[in-house]
Amino acid sequence: MVQNGTLDLRDWPLAKPFLLPLDGHWHFYWMQTYEQFRKGQASGALLHEIPGVWTEHVDRPTQPLSKTGYGLYTLTILLPKHHPKNLAIKIPSVSTSYRLYINNVYTTQVGVVGYSEASSKPHYFPQIVNFEQTSDTLQLLFEVANYHYRKGGIWYSVYLGTQETVQNKREWTLIFDFFLLGSIFIMGIYHMGLYFIRKRSSLLPLMFALFCVSCVLRLLSVGEIVLSGLSRVSWLNIVHAEFISFYACVLFFASFAYYSFPKEFSVKALRIVISVCIVLISLTLLSGPLFFTELVAYFQLFVLAMGAYVMFVSILAITRRRKGSIAFTLGWLILFGCVVNDILYASLVVNTAETVHIGLFIFIFSQAFIISQQFAEAFFQTAKLSTELKDINTHLEQLVEQRTQALQDANQEMQKVVEELDITNEELSRNARLLTERNQDLMDSINYAKRIQTAILPTSEEIGEVFPEHFIFFKPRDLVSGDFYWFSHWPEEQKAFIAVVDCTGHGIPGAFMSLIANDLLHETINTHRVSEPAKILQELRSSLERVLQQSQTGNRDGFEIAICQIDTNLHNPHRQLLYAGAGIPLYYVEGGLLKRIAPSKVIIGGGSKFQALDMPIGQQALPVAAVEAVYLASDGYRDQFGGPDGRKMMAGKFQDILQQALKRAPSAQAQYLEECLKEWRNGEQYAQIDDILVLGLIFRRSFSVIDQFISE
């Protein structure tokens, strides 16, 4: 047992393989870092009981510790003179990120240990750290940070041992978990099959199957199989799976208990359980982990109350001699005891071990046996009836009257079934009508959204006032689009801005994003009067991150964009076209040849997964006098599947099509692009996979027309 930050093993016989839990009182430096400790600047060490969390298991803190923050755990282990050199540490999931130093040497890290919520990144990843220990003194230092969960700290036991012993413990744990998961999953699939084979005559096997599947998801989310096997799984996804599967287990178990004893289990109680679970699942999906993880303590009390009610129902079923009630009660006693133990263990009230998976296996196995026995009895009953039918055929004259009465009874039952089917058909017809009405309402809403999106797009006449020779080939995949084009003219400064934007997603999600991007463009250019394309894109990146709160929420939506600023002063022989792009290139024509300027390798938005906000964006300048035409296009055209091999068009083929379009008048170029796309798709053989937008400006013709107009 660790005492006062030290574990003395000098009198232990450690020459042979060993495995020890490092439980006890570690030294804990609240809101102090490893660097402070290394420089001798750390002070005020507290005693922290491990396993435990710093809000509940720190002895005599000067003030209550916050559930969010960081701290340094230290442990000194005194080893005997003759000890194994090749040692290992088995580290559990730590809430919610940590760095490990062994003998003041950085060894490993899980998540990102930060000293604020913005700089900290949570992650769960149990692991084994092997190291060579030559001296008799071993020092372990864990720098732990938590800003995302309701409890922080090392809440499970850390183990020290020889490398072979530690690895064997982990392998046996995984083997046992795989056995339990496989057994429960197979039983769930088996009873799912029973439900469909029996033509859905009873919901009992379906509820049991869904309970088994929920248990499997629960065990996967909290066990080492997923946590150690899939280290790149998002921490938030793991926590979502952990809590949602917990609520689903309770929901489907209550449903299973209800269908097992429908006359004893209250419908009102079932509705309460279902409502509570659905509300908690919704809150888990819609709120942050600091909030929804706090709710689990109250739900655990609810589970205990529900467990007591299920026990009352099962005892009542025994008194009424319901089939399978005794086995159900015994299985539930074991499972409920394991649930109580795990609630106390998760709350760090007792330091035992997680046992609910064992209780689940015993309960599920017993109930699977009962359900299978019921179906077997039904099969035997069918065989018995078949034998009786043979006897009836041999003694038909003697049993005519008796069987006639039986047939009349059966006919009455069939009549009841027919009446129930008529009621069901009426209900289905009514639901079909409601579905049709709701579908029409949805289509009306989408059409209304289309009118709104169309209203914010600049008209061809607006663009034509500045660029008479132009075309727009715009083909959304759905009614509404994630691609759009944008235009603005500053007559006083003699500058025009035109942009093509490709938002993440298409359809309604893309349309919502396009409204945000349109507003940000208007705000940046027309309100803030930012005119240089590169600065416009930098401003858009900052604005979108602020509007979507991407650093706080993890939102990764964004858009690609190409924007040009064009000098419209026709009396300026040195007028220029300034271009900047984030993911969308600029195609321009010079000397009759189509050329391409690559965009910067960034997108607007997207979160930290893609790039930092300070990543530079390039800007290119072209003399307008040398440019005959420019084209801006989203990736929808070149990414379209088709051709003889059903592959993507790709950029090379798209540039060839643009080169051929140069030979045509501007009004005919859009038609030519549509014909080429239709030919590539072989009519309608290949479905359109994305929104398509190509915008072209023919400078040489447009400016000659403007010059002629001014001269007149």
Secondary structure as GFF3:
##gff-version 3
##sequence-region A 1 712
A	DSSP	beta_strand	6	8	.	.	.	ID=ss1
A	DSSP	beta_strand	19	21	.	.	.	ID=ss2
A	DSSP	beta_strand	24	30	.	.	.	ID=ss3
A	DSSP	alpha_helix	34	38	.	.	.	ID=ss4
A	DSSP	beta_strand	46	50	.	.	.	ID=ss5
A	DSSP	beta_strand	58	59	.	.	.	ID=ss6
A	DSSP	beta_strand	69	78	.	.	.	ID=ss7
A	DSSP	beta_strand	86	91	.	.	.	ID=ss8
A	DSSP	beta_strand	97	102	.	.	.	ID=ss9
A	DSSP	beta_strand	105	110	.	.	.	ID=ss10
A	DSSP	beta_strand	127	132	.	.	.	ID=ss11
A	DSSP	beta_strand	137	146	.	.	.	ID=ss12
A	DSSP	beta_strand	159	162	.	.	.	ID=ss13
A	DSSP	alpha_helix	163	197	.	.	.	ID=ss14
A	DSSP	alpha_helix	204	222	.	.	.	ID=ss15
A	DSSP	alpha_helix	224	229	.	.	.	ID=ss16
A	DSSP	alpha_helix	235	260	.	.	.	ID=ss17
A	DSSP	alpha_helix	267	286	.	.	.	ID=ss18
A	DSSP	alpha_helix	289	292	.	.	.	ID=ss19
A	DSSP	alpha_helix	295	319	.	.	.	ID=ss20
A	DSSP	alpha_helix	325	346	.	.	.	ID=ss21
A	DSSP	alpha_helix	356	394	.	.	.	ID=ss22
A	DSSP	alpha_helix	396	456	.	.	.	ID=ss23
A	DSSP	alpha_helix	460	466	.	.	.	ID=ss24
A	DSSP	beta_strand	470	475	.	.	.	ID=ss25
A	DSSP	beta_strand	483	490	.	.	.	ID=ss26
A	DSSP	beta_strand	495	503	.	.	.	ID=ss27
A	DSSP	alpha_helix	507	521	.	.	.	ID=ss28
A	DSSP	pi_helix	522	527	.	.	.	ID=ss29
A	DSSP	alpha_helix	533	548	.	.	.	ID=ss30
A	DSSP	alpha_helix	550	553	.	.	.	ID=ss31
A	DSSP	beta_strand	558	567	.	.	.	ID=ss32
A	DSSP	beta_strand	576	582	.	.	.	ID=ss33
A	DSSP	beta_strand	586	590	.	.	.	ID=ss34
A	DSSP	beta_strand	593	597	.	.	.	ID=ss35
A	DSSP	beta_strand	604	605	.	.	.	ID=ss36
A	DSSP	beta_strand	620	623	.	.	.	ID=ss37
A	DSSP	three_ten_helix	624	626	.	.	.	ID=ss38
A	DSSP	beta_strand	629	633	.	.	.	ID=ss39
A	DSSP	beta_strand	641	642	.	.	.	ID=ss40
A	DSSP	beta_strand	647	648	.	.	.	ID=ss41
A	DSSP	alpha_helix	650	661	.	.	.	ID=ss42
A	DSSP	alpha_helix	666	680	.	.	.	ID=ss43
A	DSSP	beta_strand	692	698	.	.	.	ID=ss44
A	DSSP	alpha_helix	699	711	.	.	.	ID=ss45
###
